[in-house]
Amino acid sequence: MDMLQTNVQTEITTAAQADIAVSVSNVSKNYGDVEALRDLSLEFPRGQLTSLLGPSGCGKTTLLKIIAGLLDPTSGDVLVDGKAVTGPGPDRAFVFQDFALLPWASVMRNVAFGLELRGVAKSEREAIAEKYIANVGLSGFEKSYPHELSGGMRQRVGLARALSVDADVLLMDEPFSAVDEQTRRKFQEDLLSLVANENKTFIFVTHSIEEAVYVSDQIAILLPRPSRVSDIIRPTGLREKDMLTIRRDPEYLDIVDEIWASLRSYVE
């Protein structure tokens, strides 16, 4: 656990200096008699990707939905850019695990749908949608419908839709869990490129230790419910390396092993 403790101390110093996009302070959430979150506090640096990692049922998706404004906390506060979250808002966009596409709408209509709801003119919203369709590698499929696409392509549509509304914070709930391993690895590489180029704050829920270490600037490890933050890991050295070699890097392998050592006692 020495590596984890060292990283936690480093994070305390780094977080104090970072520009914080999202702040979660003493958040608790109860579902009747079930206490899902208890006094959980966590800060998300602007322009970085933070993964929420922990055992099944530890409240990762609950926390994500509270930040999105889809759930109200029982107590505590969530701030985005210093403003209290009281519901969904244009500063946040959600990428769902199950794609959540409109089955009757084309790729173009799906990607532009958030802009349509905001009253953006058709020509403008389609130009914006076209850009992000290209960015996720779907040029040529603008007129296709969800049932005509593979699972990986549908997930790209969902990501393009979230990017098109130009939200400051992207909330991603296990977005790659429904695709095959080869597609998942390509998505992870694409995600690193997006983080580098889009200047947005990404909050990413995953069950995969390897995925979290590969894509994250910061990893928050959550304990079983009632959930709170156990450790914060910042694999800063990996971000400076070639994405194609990270998985072979000794630092990557050591961090994966250390996180597994900290979580294995919670796995049934």
C-alpha positions in Angstrom: 0.0 0.0 0.0 3.0 2.3 0.1 2.5 3.4 -3.5 -1.2 4.3 -2.8 -0.3 6.3 0.3 2.4 8.2 -1.6 0.0 9.0 -4.4 -2.6 10.2 -2.0 -0.1 12.6 -0.4 0.8 13.8 -3.9 -2.8 14.3 -4.7 -3.4 16.5 -1.6 -0.8 18.9 -2.8 -1.8 18.8 -6.5 -5.5 19.2 -5.8 -4.9 22.3 -3.8 -3.3 23.9 -6.9 -5.7 22.6 -9.5 -8.5 24.4 -11.2 -11.5 22.5 -9.9 -14.5 22.1 -12.2 -16.7 19.9 -10.0 -16.7 19.8 -6.2 -18.6 17.2 -4.2 -18.8 18.0 -0.5 -20.1 15.7 2.2 -22.7 14.1 0.0 -24.9 11.3 1.4 -27.6 9.4 -0.4 -30.2 7.1 1.2 -32.7 4.9 -0.6 -35.1 4.3 2.2 -33.1 2.2 4.7 -30.2 1.7 2.3 -27.3 4.1 2.8 -25.6 4.3 -0.6 -23.2 7.3 0.0 -22.0 8.7 3.3 -20.3 12.1 3.6 -18.5 11.6 0.3 -16.2 14.5 -0.7 -14.2 14.6 -4.0 -12.9 17.3 -6.4 -12.6 16.9 -10.2 -9.8 19.0 -11.8 -10.8 21.0 -14.9 -9.7 19.5 -18.2 -8.9 16.1 -16.8 -10.4 12.7 -16.7 -11.3 11.2 -13.3 -12.4 7.6 -13.0 -14.7 6.3 -10.3 -13.6 2.8 -9.5 -14.8 0.4 -6.9 -16.7 -2.9 -6.3 -20.2 -3.5 -7.7 -22.9 -1.6 -5.8 -20.5 0.9 -4.2 -22.5 3.9 -5.5 -20.4 5.0 -8.6 -23.5 5.5 -10.8 -25.4 7.1 -7.9 -22.7 9.7 -7.5 -22.5 10.3 -11.3 -26.3 10.9 -11.4 -26.1 13.2 -8.5 -23.5 15.3 -10.3 -25.7 15.2 -13.4 -28.6 16.5 -11.4 -30.7 13.4 -12.2 -30.8 12.5 -8.5 -30.9 14.7 -5.4 -28.5 14.0 -2.6 -30.0 13.3 0.9 -27.4 15.8 2.2 -24.3 17.6 1.0 -23.5 19.8 -1.9 -22.3 19.6 -5.5 -20.9 22.6 -7.3 -20.1 22.9 -11.0 -17.9 25.9 -11.7 -18.8 27.2 -8.3 -22.6 27.0 -8.8 -24.8 24.6 -6.9 -26.3 21.7 -8.8 -30.1 21.7 -8.5 -31.0 19.6 -11.6 -29.7 18.8 -15.1 -28.1 21.7 -16.9 -26.3 22.6 -20.2 -22.9 22.6 -18.4 -23.1 18.8 -18.1 -23.7 16.0 -20.7 -24.3 12.3 -20.0 -23.0 9.4 -22.0 -25.2 6.3 -21.1 -24.0 2.7 -20.9 -27.0 1.6 -23.1 -26.5 4.3 -25.8 -30.0 5.8 -25.2 -30.4 6.7 -28.9 -33.7 7.6 -30.6 -34.4 4.5 -32.6 -36.5 6.4 -35.2 -33.9 9.1 -35.8 -30.9 9.1 -38.1 -27.3 9.5 -36.8 -27.4 13.1 -37.8 -30.7 13.7 -35.9 -29.5 11.8 -32.8 -26.2 13.8 -32.6 -28.0 17.1 -33.2 -30.9 16.3 -30.8 -29.5 18.2 -27.8 -29.0 21.3 -29.9 -32.5 20.9 -31.4 -33.9 20.9 -27.8 -32.0 24.2 -27.2 -33.6 25.8 -30.2 -30.4 26.0 -32.4 -31.3 26.5 -36.0 -31.2 23.4 -38.2 -28.3 24.5 -40.4 -26.2 25.4 -37.4 -26.9 22.3 -35.4 -26.3 20.0 -38.4 -22.9 21.7 -39.0 -21.9 21.1 -35.4 -23.2 17.6 -35.5 -21.3 16.9 -38.7 -18.1 18.0 -37.0 -18.5 15.6 -34.1 -19.7 12.7 -36.3 -16.4 13.1 -38.1 -14.5 13.4 -34.8 -15.8 10.0 -33.7 -15.1 8.3 -37.0 -18.6 8.0 -38.4 -18.5 10.2 -41.5 -20.6 8.6 -44.2 -23.2 7.2 -41.7 -25.1 10.5 -41.1 -28.3 9.0 -42.7 -28.0 5.6 -41.0 -30.4 4.5 -38.2 -29.3 2.9 -34.9 -30.5 -0.6 -35.9 -28.2 -0.4 -38.9 -25.1 0.2 -36.7 -22.9 -2.1 -34.6 -22.8 -1.6 -30.8 -19.5 0.2 -31.1 -20.9 2.6 -33.7 -24.0 3.3 -31.6 -21.8 4.2 -28.7 -19.8 6.6 -30.9 -23.1 8.3 -31.8 -23.9 8.7 -28.1 -20.5 10.2 -27.5 -20.8 12.6 -30.5 -24.2 13.7 -29.1 -22.7 14.5 -25.8 -19.8 16.4 -27.3 -22.0 18.4 -29.7 -23.8 20.3 -27.0 -20.4 21.7 -25.8 -20.9 20.9 -22.2 -18.0 21.7 -19.9 -18.4 18.3 -18.0 -19.0 14.9 -19.7 -20.4 12.2 -17.4 -19.7 8.7 -18.7 -21.4 5.7 -17.1 -19.4 2.6 -18.2 -19.7 3.7 -21.8 -17.5 0.9 -23.2 -18.8 -2.1 -21.3 -21.2 -3.3 -24.0 -18.5 -3.5 -26.8 -15.9 -6.2 -27.6 -12.4 -6.0 -26.3 -10.8 -4.7 -29.6 -13.4 -1.9 -29.9 -13.0 -1.1 -26.2 -9.3 -0.6 -26.6 -9.8 1.7 -29.6 -12.4 3.7 -27.7 -9.9 4.1 -24.8 -7.3 5.5 -27.2 -9.9 7.8 -28.8 -10.9 9.0 -25.3 -7.3 9.9 -24.5 -7.3 12.0 -27.6 -10.6 13.7 -26.7 -9.3 14.6 -23.3 -6.2 16.1 -24.8 -8.0 18.1 -27.4 -11.5 19.0 -26.1 -10.5 20.9 -22.9 -13.4 19.3 -21.0 -13.7 17.6 -17.7 -14.5 13.9 -17.9 -16.0 11.9 -15.1 -15.8 8.2 -16.0 -17.4 5.2 -14.2 -15.7 1.9 -14.8 -15.4 -1.6 -13.2 -12.1 -2.2 -14.9 -8.9 -1.4 -13.0 -6.8 -1.6 -16.2 -9.1 0.8 -18.1 -9.1 3.3 -15.2 -5.3 3.3 -15.0 -5.0 3.6 -18.8 -7.4 6.5 -19.4 -7.3 8.5 -16.1 -5.5 11.6 -14.8 -7.1 10.8 -11.5 -8.7 7.6 -10.0 -11.0 7.8 -7.1 -11.4 4.4 -5.3 -14.7 4.1 -3.6 -15.4 1.7 -0.7 -18.5 -0.6 -0.5 -21.7 1.2 0.6 -22.1 3.3 2.4 -19.6 4.6 -0.1 -16.9 7.1 0.5 -13.5 7.8 -1.0 -10.8 5.3 0.0 -7.8 6.5 -2.0 -7.1 8.9 -4.8 -4.4 7.9 -7.4 -2.8 10.1 -10.0 -0.8 8.1 -12.6 0.8 11.3 -13.8 3.9 9.7 -15.3 1.7 7.6 -17.7 0.1 10.7 -19.3 3.4 11.8 -20.7 4.0 8.5 -22.5 2.9 7.0 -25.9 -0.7 5.6 -25.5 0.4 2.6 -27.5 3.0 1.6 -25.0 1.3 2.4 -21.7 0.0 -1.1 -21.0 3.6 -2.5 -21.1 5.0 0.2 -18.8 6.2 -1.0 -15.4 4.5 2.0 -13.7 1.2 1.0 -15.3 1.5 -2.6 -14.2 2.5 -1.6 -10.6 -0.4 0.8 -10.2 -2.9 -1.9 -11.5 -1.5 -4.4 -9.0 -1.6 -2.0 -6.1 -5.2 -1.0 -6.8 -6.2 -4.7 -7.1 -4.5 -5.3 -3.7 -6.6 -2.6 -2.1 -9.9 -3.8 -3.6 -9.6 -7.6 -3.6 -10.9 -8.0 0.0 -14.2 -6.3 -1.1 -14.8 -8.8 -4.0 -17.1 -11.6 -3.1 
